[in-house]
Amino acid sequence: MERKVFLRNGLGILGMAVAAPSLLRAKQTDDTLVCTVTNSETAGPFPTHTPSSLVMTDIRGDRTGVTMNVTITIVNTNANCAPLADAIVDIWHCDKDGNYSEYGGTGMQQANYTNYHFLRGRQTTDANGQVSFVSIFPGWYTGRATHIHVHVYNPSGNSLLVTQIAYPEGANSAVQLVNTTAAGYTKGMNGYTYNANDNVFSDGVTSEMSVIPGSVAAGYDLTHTINVNGPTLGVEDRTASQYMVGQNYPNPFTHETAIPVKLMLESTVTIRLFDLNGRAVGHPIANHLPAGSFDIVLSKADLALSSGYYLYKVSIENADGVFEHNKKMIVA
C-alpha cells in the first residue's frame, strides 16, 4: 500500500505570521531518482591554457564591473542524482567589454590580454557538490548572449562535461539592468544576441539556465546545477549519503510536478520557491518525514504560478546537520 504524507505549512518550525494553504504533498516512492546530463557545449575559442595554475575563489583580477558571486552544484546522474564531491570545476568568461584574458591581438579579439588571467578559475566541489567563485557580471560580444564556460573533470582529471551557463533575459532581467545602467557596461543592449538567436543556445537552454537574484548596486548571486555522468556508487556509498534530491518531473509542467527526495535519516524537509529575480514565491512549507523515498508534488494552480523559470530550494535538516539543494523548474 502506498503511504501518502501531506506537507502543510510548518508554522511552529518556520515562525510564519500568516498561514498559507497546503500547497505541497508527498507520497512515498521507490528508491530510484532520475536526472539527465546537462547539455554539452563547445569550449569556444578562448579556453584556459593551464587551468591547474588558477586554483582560486576570487577570479576578478584587475577587472571592474558589477559583482557576481557564482555557486555551481555538480550532480551525479549515475548516483541517484546525488551531489558529486571532489569534482574539478573550471570556469571562464569575458569581462564587461566582451574580452577574454589569455588571448587577443587578432581579428577575433583586438584587445590584447595574452599575459593576463582574469575571470578564470578552478575549484573542487565540497561534500554538497558545490564550488563558489567571486567574479563580475560578464559583458557580451557580437554573436553571443551573456554566458559562462564550464569544464567539469573527475578527481583524476578526466573530462566529464564541457558546457555553458545561460542567463535569463527580458525586461528587468539582470542582463538588461546591468547593460543599461551606469555600471561601466558601455555597450548597452543595442546589437545584443538573445539566447534564441545565439549559435550555442538556439537549440534550447532548459538545462543551462541560471538563477540570478540581486541588483546592480548590491551585486548578483548566480546559482546553477550541472548534471554529469560521474562514477556509479555502490550500495555502501548510497547508504552513507545524507539525502538525494532529483530533478522535478515532468519538467516543464502544466498542472503538477513532483520533486523526488530520498532521505537516509528522519528529517525535516522544507521547500521554498523563488522566481529568477530571487523573489520568494508563496510561503515556505516544512514537514517532518521518516527515512524513505518521497515525491513532493507541487501544483501550479495552488501556487498561482505563471509560466516561466523558477528555482526550488530543498532544505533537509536532521541529526547530522542542515543540507540544501537548489534546482530549476519550468512552468509551461
Buried (B, 14 or more C-beta within 10 A) or exposed (E): EEEEBEBBBBBEBBEBEEEBEEBBBBBBBEEEBEBEBBBEBEBBEBBBEEBEEBEBBEBBBEBEBBBBBBBBBBBBBBBBBBBBBBBBBBBBBBBBBBBBBBBBEEEEBEEEBEEBBBBBBBBEBBEBBBBBBBBBBBBBBEEBBBBBBBBBBBEEEEEBBBBBBBBBBEEEBBBBBBBBBEBEBEBEBEEBBBBEEBEBBEEEBBBBBBBBBBBBEEBBBBBBBBBBEBEEBEEEEBEEBBBBBBBBBEBBBEEBBBBBBBBBEEBBBBBBBBBBBBEEBBBBBBBBBEEBBBBBBBBBEBBEBEEBBBBBBBBBBBEEEEBBBBBBBBBE
